[in-house]
Amino acid sequence: MGIVVNLDVMMAKRKISLSELSEKVGISLPNLSILKTGKAKAMRFSTLEALCHVLDCKPGDILDYVADE
């Protein structure tokens, strides 16, 4: 499966909406939605850092690795 994005889980834990997170992080709503749904093929460290700052979490809380079976 590879890298799994758990942004939706962290957003639910922090009770923050996509539009609120978009505003606080400075990422457009469509691009944040692509990240949230796991459709992104890459992410800048600066984006990851901003998400971790706003969500008060570590990169491992947002990204996970799931090995193929």
PDB file with SEQRES, HELIX, SHEET and CRYST1 records, atoms N, CA, C and O in Angstrom:
SEQRES   1 A   69  MET GLY ILE VAL VAL ASN LEU ASP VAL MET MET ALA LYS          
SEQRES   2 A   69  ARG LYS ILE SER LEU SER GLU LEU SER GLU LYS VAL GLY          
SEQRES   3 A   69  ILE SER LEU PRO ASN LEU SER ILE LEU LYS THR GLY LYS          
SEQRES   4 A   69  ALA LYS ALA MET ARG PHE SER THR LEU GLU ALA LEU CYS          
SEQRES   5 A   69  HIS VAL LEU ASP CYS LYS PRO GLY ASP ILE LEU ASP TYR          
SEQRES   6 A   69  VAL ALA ASP GLU                                              
HELIX    1 AA1 LEU A    7  ARG A   14  1                                   8    
HELIX    2 AA2 LEU A   18  VAL A   25  1                                   8    
HELIX    3 AA3 LEU A   29  LYS A   36  1                                   8    
HELIX    4 AA4 PHE A   45  LEU A   55  1                                  11    
HELIX    5 AA5 PRO A   59  ILE A   62  1                                   4    
SHEET    1 AA1 2 GLY A   2  VAL A   5  0                                        
SHEET    2 AA1 2 LEU A  63  VAL A  66 -1                                        
CRYST1    1.000    1.000    1.000  90.00  90.00  90.00 P 1           1          
ATOM      1  N   MET A   1       0.829  -1.190   0.000  1.00  0.00           N  
ATOM      2  CA  MET A   1       0.000   0.000   0.000  1.00  0.00           C  
ATOM      3  C   MET A   1       0.873   1.253   0.000  1.00  0.00           C  
ATOM      4  O   MET A   1       0.575   2.203  -0.724  1.00  0.00           O  
ATOM      5  N   GLY A   2       1.944   1.277   0.796  1.00  0.00           N  
ATOM      6  CA  GLY A   2       2.855   2.406   0.799  1.00  0.00           C  
ATOM      7  C   GLY A   2       2.525   3.434   1.863  1.00  0.00           C  
ATOM      8  O   GLY A   2       2.093   3.092   2.964  1.00  0.00           O  
ATOM      9  N   ILE A   3       2.735   4.703   1.522  1.00  0.00           N  
ATOM     10  CA  ILE A   3       2.504   5.788   2.462  1.00  0.00           C  
ATOM     11  C   ILE A   3       1.004   6.085   2.562  1.00  0.00           C  
ATOM     12  O   ILE A   3       0.317   6.245   1.552  1.00  0.00           O  
ATOM     13  N   VAL A   4       0.524   6.152   3.780  1.00  0.00           N  
ATOM     14  CA  VAL A   4      -0.882   6.448   4.041  1.00  0.00           C  
ATOM     15  C   VAL A   4      -0.958   7.791   4.754  1.00  0.00           C  
ATOM     16  O   VAL A   4      -0.220   8.034   5.709  1.00  0.00           O  
ATOM     17  N   VAL A   5      -1.843   8.656   4.295  1.00  0.00           N  
ATOM     18  CA  VAL A   5      -2.026   9.974   4.904  1.00  0.00           C  
ATOM     19  C   VAL A   5      -3.214   9.902   5.865  1.00  0.00           C  
ATOM     20  O   VAL A   5      -4.335   9.583   5.469  1.00  0.00           O  
ATOM     21  N   ASN A   6      -2.944  10.202   7.119  1.00  0.00           N  
ATOM     22  CA  ASN A   6      -3.983  10.178   8.146  1.00  0.00           C  
ATOM     23  C   ASN A   6      -4.406  11.590   8.551  1.00  0.00           C  
ATOM     24  O   ASN A   6      -4.746  11.840   9.708  1.00  0.00           O  
ATOM     25  N   LEU A   7      -4.382  12.497   7.595  1.00  0.00           N  
ATOM     26  CA  LEU A   7      -4.740  13.881   7.888  1.00  0.00           C  
ATOM     27  C   LEU A   7      -6.181  13.987   8.381  1.00  0.00           C  
ATOM     28  O   LEU A   7      -6.473  14.772   9.283  1.00  0.00           O  
ATOM     29  N   ASP A   8      -7.077  13.202   7.796  1.00  0.00           N  
ATOM     30  CA  ASP A   8      -8.476  13.253   8.223  1.00  0.00           C  
ATOM     31  C   ASP A   8      -8.641  12.806   9.676  1.00  0.00           C  
ATOM     32  O   ASP A   8      -9.487  13.331  10.400  1.00  0.00           O  
ATOM     33  N   VAL A   9      -7.833  11.842  10.092  1.00  0.00           N  
ATOM     34  CA  VAL A   9      -7.890  11.374  11.479  1.00  0.00           C  
ATOM     35  C   VAL A   9      -7.433  12.468  12.437  1.00  0.00           C  
ATOM     36  O   VAL A   9      -8.072  12.714  13.460  1.00  0.00           O  
ATOM     37  N   MET A  10      -6.318  13.124  12.099  1.00  0.00           N  
ATOM     38  CA  MET A  10      -5.801  14.197  12.953  1.00  0.00           C  
ATOM     39  C   MET A  10      -6.768  15.375  12.978  1.00  0.00           C  
ATOM     40  O   MET A  10      -6.939  16.017  14.014  1.00  0.00           O  
ATOM     41  N   MET A  11      -7.400  15.663  11.843  1.00  0.00           N  
ATOM     42  CA  MET A  11      -8.377  16.752  11.809  1.00  0.00           C  
ATOM     43  C   MET A  11      -9.565  16.425  12.704  1.00  0.00           C  
ATOM     44  O   MET A  11     -10.085  17.306  13.389  1.00  0.00           O  
ATOM     45  N   ALA A  12      -9.993  15.185  12.706  1.00  0.00           N  
ATOM     46  CA  ALA A  12     -11.117  14.791  13.565  1.00  0.00           C  
ATOM     47  C   ALA A  12     -10.721  14.883  15.032  1.00  0.00           C  
ATOM     48  O   ALA A  12     -11.510  15.339  15.860  1.00  0.00           O  
ATOM     49  N   LYS A  13      -9.500  14.452  15.363  1.00  0.00           N  
ATOM     50  CA  LYS A  13      -9.035  14.516  16.755  1.00  0.00           C  
ATOM     51  C   LYS A  13      -8.959  15.956  17.245  1.00  0.00           C  
ATOM     52  O   LYS A  13      -9.275  16.244  18.399  1.00  0.00           O  
ATOM     53  N   ARG A  14      -8.541  16.852  16.365  1.00  0.00           N  
ATOM     54  CA  ARG A  14      -8.401  18.272  16.736  1.00  0.00           C  
ATOM     55  C   ARG A  14      -9.679  19.086  16.484  1.00  0.00           C  
ATOM     56  O   ARG A  14      -9.753  20.279  16.781  1.00  0.00           O  
ATOM     57  N   LYS A  15     -10.678  18.392  15.926  1.00  0.00           N  
ATOM     58  CA  LYS A  15     -11.974  19.028  15.630  1.00  0.00           C  
ATOM     59  C   LYS A  15     -11.804  20.313  14.830  1.00  0.00           C  
ATOM     60  O   LYS A  15     -12.274  21.384  15.214  1.00  0.00           O  
ATOM     61  N   ILE A  16     -11.115  20.163  13.702  1.00  0.00           N  
ATOM     62  CA  ILE A  16     -10.868  21.305  12.819  1.00  0.00           C  
ATOM     63  C   ILE A  16     -11.376  20.952  11.424  1.00  0.00           C  
ATOM     64  O   ILE A  16     -11.181  19.835  10.946  1.00  0.00           O  
ATOM     65  N   SER A  17     -12.020  21.904  10.787  1.00  0.00           N  
ATOM     66  CA  SER A  17     -12.569  21.653   9.453  1.00  0.00           C  
ATOM     67  C   SER A  17     -11.487  21.856   8.389  1.00  0.00           C  
ATOM     68  O   SER A  17     -10.438  22.448   8.645  1.00  0.00           O  
ATOM     69  N   LEU A  18     -11.770  21.354   7.209  1.00  0.00           N  
ATOM     70  CA  LEU A  18     -10.832  21.487   6.100  1.00  0.00           C  
ATOM     71  C   LEU A  18     -10.606  22.951   5.750  1.00  0.00           C  
ATOM     72  O   LEU A  18      -9.477  23.366   5.490  1.00  0.00           O  
ATOM     73  N   SER A  19     -11.676  23.728   5.746  1.00  0.00           N  
ATOM     74  CA  SER A  19     -11.534  25.147   5.399  1.00  0.00           C  
ATOM     75  C   SER A  19     -10.756  25.908   6.474  1.00  0.00           C  
ATOM     76  O   SER A  19      -9.956  26.783   6.144  1.00  0.00           O  
ATOM     77  N   GLU A  20     -10.975  25.592   7.745  1.00  0.00           N  
ATOM     78  CA  GLU A  20     -10.235  26.246   8.830  1.00  0.00           C  
ATOM     79  C   GLU A  20      -8.752  25.881   8.762  1.00  0.00           C  
ATOM     80  O   GLU A  20      -7.884  26.738   8.924  1.00  0.00           O  
ATOM     81  N   LEU A  21      -8.472  24.590   8.520  1.00  0.00           N  
ATOM     82  CA  LEU A  21      -7.079  24.159   8.409  1.00  0.00           C  
ATOM     83  C   LEU A  21      -6.412  24.815   7.206  1.00  0.00           C  
ATOM     84  O   LEU A  21      -5.257  25.237   7.277  1.00  0.00           O  
ATOM     85  N   SER A  22      -7.144  24.895   6.111  1.00  0.00           N  
ATOM     86  CA  SER A  22      -6.623  25.530   4.903  1.00  0.00           C  
ATOM     87  C   SER A  22      -6.212  26.967   5.181  1.00  0.00           C  
ATOM     88  O   SER A  22      -5.152  27.417   4.748  1.00  0.00           O  
ATOM     89  N   GLU A  23      -7.052  27.671   5.899  1.00  0.00           N  
ATOM     90  CA  GLU A  23      -6.764  29.071   6.220  1.00  0.00           C  
ATOM     91  C   GLU A  23      -5.558  29.203   7.141  1.00  0.00           C  
ATOM     92  O   GLU A  23      -4.709  30.071   6.937  1.00  0.00           O  
ATOM     93  N   LYS A  24      -5.480  28.344   8.155  1.00  0.00           N  
ATOM     94  CA  LYS A  24      -4.388  28.429   9.132  1.00  0.00           C  
ATOM     95  C   LYS A  24      -3.046  27.996   8.557  1.00  0.00           C  
ATOM     96  O   LYS A  24      -2.004  28.535   8.931  1.00  0.00           O  
ATOM     97  N   VAL A  25      -3.068  27.020   7.642  1.00  0.00           N  
ATOM     98  CA  VAL A  25      -1.820  26.500   7.067  1.00  0.00           C  
ATOM     99  C   VAL A  25      -1.382  27.310   5.847  1.00  0.00           C  
ATOM    100  O   VAL A  25      -0.197  27.374   5.521  1.00  0.00           O  
ATOM    101  N   GLY A  26      -2.354  27.922   5.186  1.00  0.00           N  
ATOM    102  CA  GLY A  26      -2.013  28.690   3.994  1.00  0.00           C  
ATOM    103  C   GLY A  26      -1.921  27.841   2.742  1.00  0.00           C  
ATOM    104  O   GLY A  26      -1.186  28.165   1.809  1.00  0.00           O  
ATOM    105  N   ILE A  27      -2.673  26.753   2.731  1.00  0.00           N  
ATOM    106  CA  ILE A  27      -2.739  25.868   1.562  1.00  0.00           C  
ATOM    107  C   ILE A  27      -4.145  25.969   0.990  1.00  0.00           C  
ATOM    108  O   ILE A  27      -5.125  26.036   1.733  1.00  0.00           O  
ATOM    109  N   SER A  28      -4.237  25.980  -0.330  1.00  0.00           N  
ATOM    110  CA  SER A  28      -5.558  26.102  -0.941  1.00  0.00           C  
ATOM    111  C   SER A  28      -6.430  24.910  -0.567  1.00  0.00           C  
ATOM    112  O   SER A  28      -5.933  23.811  -0.320  1.00  0.00           O  
ATOM    113  N   LEU A  29      -7.718  25.143  -0.530  1.00  0.00           N  
ATOM    114  CA  LEU A  29      -8.676  24.088  -0.173  1.00  0.00           C  
ATOM    115  C   LEU A  29      -8.569  22.869  -1.098  1.00  0.00           C  
ATOM    116  O   LEU A  29      -8.570  21.738  -0.613  1.00  0.00           O  
ATOM    117  N   PRO A  30      -8.477  23.072  -2.418  1.00  0.00           N  
ATOM    118  CA  PRO A  30      -8.355  21.894  -3.298  1.00  0.00           C  
ATOM    119  C   PRO A  30      -7.073  21.088  -3.034  1.00  0.00           C  
ATOM    120  O   PRO A  30      -7.098  19.857  -3.037  1.00  0.00           O  
ATOM    121  N   ASN A  31      -5.960  21.786  -2.808  1.00  0.00           N  
ATOM    122  CA  ASN A  31      -4.706  21.065  -2.552  1.00  0.00           C  
ATOM    123  C   ASN A  31      -4.750  20.337  -1.211  1.00  0.00           C  
ATOM    124  O   ASN A  31      -4.244  19.221  -1.097  1.00  0.00           O  
ATOM    125  N   LEU A  32      -5.346  20.954  -0.204  1.00  0.00           N  
ATOM    126  CA  LEU A  32      -5.470  20.295   1.097  1.00  0.00           C  
ATOM    127  C   LEU A  32      -6.403  19.094   1.007  1.00  0.00           C  
ATOM    128  O   LEU A  32      -6.182  18.079   1.668  1.00  0.00           O  
ATOM    129  N   SER A  33      -7.437  19.211   0.194  1.00  0.00           N  
ATOM    130  CA  SER A  33      -8.361  18.098  -0.010  1.00  0.00           C  
ATOM    131  C   SER A  33      -7.650  16.919  -0.672  1.00  0.00           C  
ATOM    132  O   SER A  33      -7.904  15.765  -0.328  1.00  0.00           O  
ATOM    133  N   ILE A  34      -6.766  17.208  -1.617  1.00  0.00           N  
ATOM    134  CA  ILE A  34      -5.984  16.152  -2.274  1.00  0.00           C  
ATOM    135  C   ILE A  34      -5.106  15.441  -1.259  1.00  0.00           C  
ATOM    136  O   ILE A  34      -4.969  14.218  -1.296  1.00  0.00           O  
ATOM    137  N   LEU A  35      -4.502  16.220  -0.340  1.00  0.00           N  
ATOM    138  CA  LEU A  35      -3.688  15.612   0.723  1.00  0.00           C  
ATOM    139  C   LEU A  35      -4.554  14.758   1.636  1.00  0.00           C  
ATOM    140  O   LEU A  35      -4.188  13.636   1.985  1.00  0.00           O  
ATOM    141  N   LYS A  36      -5.690  15.290   2.013  1.00  0.00           N  
ATOM    142  CA  LYS A  36      -6.576  14.608   2.967  1.00  0.00           C  
ATOM    143  C   LYS A  36      -7.073  13.275   2.432  1.00  0.00           C  
ATOM    144  O   LYS A  36      -7.192  12.304   3.179  1.00  0.00           O  
ATOM    145  N   THR A  37      -7.362  13.231   1.149  1.00  0.00           N  
ATOM    146  CA  THR A  37      -7.905  12.006   0.567  1.00  0.00           C  
ATOM    147  C   THR A  37      -6.825  11.021   0.132  1.00  0.00           C  
ATOM    148  O   THR A  37      -7.131   9.949  -0.391  1.00  0.00           O  
ATOM    149  N   GLY A  38      -5.557  11.387   0.350  1.00  0.00           N  
ATOM    150  CA  GLY A  38      -4.471  10.473   0.020  1.00  0.00           C  
ATOM    151  C   GLY A  38      -4.150  10.402  -1.459  1.00  0.00           C  
ATOM    152  O   GLY A  38      -3.469   9.477  -1.899  1.00  0.00           O  
ATOM    153  N   LYS A  39      -4.631  11.365  -2.233  1.00  0.00           N  
ATOM    154  CA  LYS A  39      -4.385  11.357  -3.673  1.00  0.00           C  
ATOM    155  C   LYS A  39      -3.085  12.062  -4.050  1.00  0.00           C  
ATOM    156  O   LYS A  39      -2.660  11.996  -5.203  1.00  0.00           O  
ATOM    157  N   ALA A  40      -2.453  12.735  -3.094  1.00  0.00           N  
ATOM    158  CA  ALA A  40      -1.199  13.451  -3.376  1.00  0.00           C  
ATOM    159  C   ALA A  40      -0.064  12.459  -3.566  1.00  0.00           C  
ATOM    160  O   ALA A  40      -0.014  11.423  -2.903  1.00  0.00           O  
ATOM    161  N   LYS A  41       0.840  12.781  -4.470  1.00  0.00           N  
ATOM    162  CA  LYS A  41       1.988  11.928  -4.731  1.00  0.00           C  
ATOM    163  C   LYS A  41       3.236  12.435  -4.018  1.00  0.00           C  
ATOM    164  O   LYS A  41       4.247  11.736  -3.966  1.00  0.00           O  
ATOM    165  N   ALA A  42       3.171  13.644  -3.469  1.00  0.00           N  
ATOM    166  CA  ALA A  42       4.316  14.223  -2.770  1.00  0.00           C  
ATOM    167  C   ALA A  42       3.820  15.305  -1.820  1.00  0.00           C  
ATOM    168  O   ALA A  42       2.710  15.821  -1.953  1.00  0.00           O  
ATOM    169  N   MET A  43       4.681  15.634  -0.854  1.00  0.00           N  
ATOM    170  CA  MET A  43       4.371  16.701   0.086  1.00  0.00           C  
ATOM    171  C   MET A  43       5.678  17.387   0.469  1.00  0.00           C  
ATOM    172  O   MET A  43       6.668  16.720   0.772  1.00  0.00           O  
ATOM    173  N   ARG A  44       5.682  18.712   0.455  1.00  0.00           N  
ATOM    174  CA  ARG A  44       6.869  19.450   0.871  1.00  0.00           C  
ATOM    175  C   ARG A  44       7.027  19.352   2.384  1.00  0.00           C  
ATOM    176  O   ARG A  44       6.046  19.270   3.123  1.00  0.00           O  
ATOM    177  N   PHE A  45       8.291  19.361   2.833  1.00  0.00           N  
ATOM    178  CA  PHE A  45       8.536  19.366   4.272  1.00  0.00           C  
ATOM    179  C   PHE A  45       7.934  20.610   4.913  1.00  0.00           C  
ATOM    180  O   PHE A  45       7.466  20.558   6.050  1.00  0.00           O  
ATOM    181  N   SER A  46       7.942  21.731   4.189  1.00  0.00           N  
ATOM    182  CA  SER A  46       7.383  22.961   4.748  1.00  0.00           C  
ATOM    183  C   SER A  46       5.874  22.818   4.962  1.00  0.00           C  
ATOM    184  O   SER A  46       5.330  23.360   5.925  1.00  0.00           O  
ATOM    185  N   THR A  47       5.207  22.100   4.081  1.00  0.00           N  
ATOM    186  CA  THR A  47       3.779  21.835   4.246  1.00  0.00           C  
ATOM    187  C   THR A  47       3.541  20.921   5.439  1.00  0.00           C  
ATOM    188  O   THR A  47       2.646  21.163   6.248  1.00  0.00           O  
ATOM    189  N   LEU A  48       4.347  19.873   5.543  1.00  0.00           N  
ATOM    190  CA  LEU A  48       4.227  18.933   6.660  1.00  0.00           C  
ATOM    191  C   LEU A  48       4.481  19.653   7.984  1.00  0.00           C  
ATOM    192  O   LEU A  48       3.779  19.428   8.970  1.00  0.00           O  
ATOM    193  N   GLU A  49       5.491  20.518   7.993  1.00  0.00           N  
ATOM    194  CA  GLU A  49       5.809  21.281   9.193  1.00  0.00           C  
ATOM    195  C   GLU A  49       4.641  22.190   9.587  1.00  0.00           C  
ATOM    196  O   GLU A  49       4.292  22.274  10.764  1.00  0.00           O  
ATOM    197  N   ALA A  50       4.044  22.862   8.618  1.00  0.00           N  
ATOM    198  CA  ALA A  50       2.915  23.750   8.897  1.00  0.00           C  
ATOM    199  C   ALA A  50       1.711  22.969   9.421  1.00  0.00           C  
ATOM    200  O   ALA A  50       1.028  23.418  10.341  1.00  0.00           O  
ATOM    201  N   LEU A  51       1.456  21.809   8.837  1.00  0.00           N  
ATOM    202  CA  LEU A  51       0.348  20.977   9.312  1.00  0.00           C  
ATOM    203  C   LEU A  51       0.598  20.508  10.745  1.00  0.00           C  
ATOM    204  O   LEU A  51      -0.305  20.537  11.581  1.00  0.00           O  
ATOM    205  N   CYS A  52       1.825  20.077  11.021  1.00  0.00           N  
ATOM    206  CA  CYS A  52       2.169  19.620  12.373  1.00  0.00           C  
ATOM    207  C   CYS A  52       2.049  20.770  13.371  1.00  0.00           C  
ATOM    208  O   CYS A  52       1.595  20.570  14.497  1.00  0.00           O  
ATOM    209  N   HIS A  53       2.450  21.963  12.967  1.00  0.00           N  
ATOM    210  CA  HIS A  53       2.367  23.127  13.857  1.00  0.00           C  
ATOM    211  C   HIS A  53       0.908  23.432  14.200  1.00  0.00           C  
ATOM    212  O   HIS A  53       0.568  23.609  15.369  1.00  0.00           O  
ATOM    213  N   VAL A  54       0.062  23.491  13.196  1.00  0.00           N  
ATOM    214  CA  VAL A  54      -1.348  23.842  13.419  1.00  0.00           C  
ATOM    215  C   VAL A  54      -2.082  22.722  14.161  1.00  0.00           C  
ATOM    216  O   VAL A  54      -2.905  22.997  15.035  1.00  0.00           O  
ATOM    217  N   LEU A  55      -1.794  21.470  13.821  1.00  0.00           N  
ATOM    218  CA  LEU A  55      -2.498  20.343  14.436  1.00  0.00           C  
ATOM    219  C   LEU A  55      -1.848  19.872  15.733  1.00  0.00           C  
ATOM    220  O   LEU A  55      -2.360  18.977  16.407  1.00  0.00           O  
ATOM    221  N   ASP A  56      -0.696  20.492  16.082  1.00  0.00           N  
ATOM    222  CA  ASP A  56       0.039  20.128  17.300  1.00  0.00           C  
ATOM    223  C   ASP A  56       0.294  18.621  17.350  1.00  0.00           C  
ATOM    224  O   ASP A  56      -0.113  17.924  18.279  1.00  0.00           O  
ATOM    225  N   CYS A  57       0.992  18.147  16.297  1.00  0.00           N  
ATOM    226  CA  CYS A  57       1.283  16.722  16.213  1.00  0.00           C  
ATOM    227  C   CYS A  57       2.656  16.514  15.574  1.00  0.00           C  
ATOM    228  O   CYS A  57       3.339  17.476  15.223  1.00  0.00           O  
ATOM    229  N   LYS A  58       3.046  15.263  15.429  1.00  0.00           N  
ATOM    230  CA  LYS A  58       4.318  14.916  14.798  1.00  0.00           C  
ATOM    231  C   LYS A  58       4.040  14.361  13.402  1.00  0.00           C  
ATOM    232  O   LYS A  58       2.927  13.913  13.127  1.00  0.00           O  
ATOM    233  N   PRO A  59       5.039  14.386  12.520  1.00  0.00           N  
ATOM    234  CA  PRO A  59       4.827  13.871  11.159  1.00  0.00           C  
ATOM    235  C   PRO A  59       4.260  12.458  11.134  1.00  0.00           C  
ATOM    236  O   PRO A  59       3.452  12.128  10.265  1.00  0.00           O  
ATOM    237  N   GLY A  60       4.678  11.621  12.081  1.00  0.00           N  
ATOM    238  CA  GLY A  60       4.180  10.248  12.142  1.00  0.00           C  
ATOM    239  C   GLY A  60       2.699  10.152  12.473  1.00  0.00           C  
ATOM    240  O   GLY A  60       2.068   9.119  12.248  1.00  0.00           O  
ATOM    241  N   ASP A  61       2.148  11.236  13.009  1.00  0.00           N  
ATOM    242  CA  ASP A  61       0.712  11.250  13.279  1.00  0.00           C  
ATOM    243  C   ASP A  61      -0.082  11.477  11.995  1.00  0.00           C  
ATOM    244  O   ASP A  61      -1.252  11.108  11.900  1.00  0.00           O  
ATOM    245  N   ILE A  62       0.574  12.091  11.008  1.00  0.00           N  
ATOM    246  CA  ILE A  62      -0.101  12.396   9.743  1.00  0.00           C  
ATOM    247  C   ILE A  62       0.229  11.359   8.675  1.00  0.00           C  
ATOM    248  O   ILE A  62      -0.637  10.976   7.888  1.00  0.00           O  
ATOM    249  N   LEU A  63       1.479  10.906   8.649  1.00  0.00           N  
ATOM    250  CA  LEU A  63       1.918   9.944   7.632  1.00  0.00           C  
ATOM    251  C   LEU A  63       2.236   8.596   8.272  1.00  0.00           C  
ATOM    252  O   LEU A  63       2.778   8.532   9.376  1.00  0.00           O  
ATOM    253  N   ASP A  64       1.894   7.526   7.568  1.00  0.00           N  
ATOM    254  CA  ASP A  64       2.183   6.179   8.046  1.00  0.00           C  
ATOM    255  C   ASP A  64       2.628   5.343   6.850  1.00  0.00           C  
ATOM    256  O   ASP A  64       2.324   5.669   5.703  1.00  0.00           O  
ATOM    257  N   TYR A  65       3.343   4.272   7.130  1.00  0.00           N  
ATOM    258  CA  TYR A  65       3.757   3.353   6.069  1.00  0.00           C  
ATOM    259  C   TYR A  65       3.092   2.009   6.296  1.00  0.00           C  
ATOM    260  O   TYR A  65       3.178   1.431   7.379  1.00  0.00           O  
ATOM    261  N   VAL A  66       2.424   1.516   5.249  1.00  0.00           N  
ATOM    262  CA  VAL A  66       1.785   0.210   5.306  1.00  0.00           C  
ATOM    263  C   VAL A  66       2.396  -0.637   4.195  1.00  0.00           C  
ATOM    264  O   VAL A  66       2.287  -0.309   3.013  1.00  0.00           O  
ATOM    265  N   ALA A  67       3.037  -1.728   4.593  1.00  0.00           N  
ATOM    266  CA  ALA A  67       3.702  -2.597   3.619  1.00  0.00           C  
ATOM    267  C   ALA A  67       2.683  -3.357   2.781  1.00  0.00           C  
ATOM    268  O   ALA A  67       1.598  -3.698   3.252  1.00  0.00           O  
ATOM    269  N   ASP A  68       3.054  -3.614   1.531  1.00  0.00           N  
ATOM    270  CA  ASP A  68       2.221  -4.443   0.666  1.00  0.00           C  
ATOM    271  C   ASP A  68       2.270  -5.878   1.157  1.00  0.00           C  
ATOM    272  O   ASP A  68       3.285  -6.333   1.685  1.00  0.00           O  
ATOM    273  N   GLU A  69       1.186  -6.572   0.981  1.00  0.00           N  
ATOM    274  CA  GLU A  69       1.156  -7.987   1.404  1.00  0.00           C  
ATOM    275  C   GLU A  69       1.498  -8.898   0.267  1.00  0.00           C  
ATOM    276  O   GLU A  69       1.521 -10.117   0.438  1.00  0.00           O  
TER     277      GLU A  69                                                      
END                                                                             
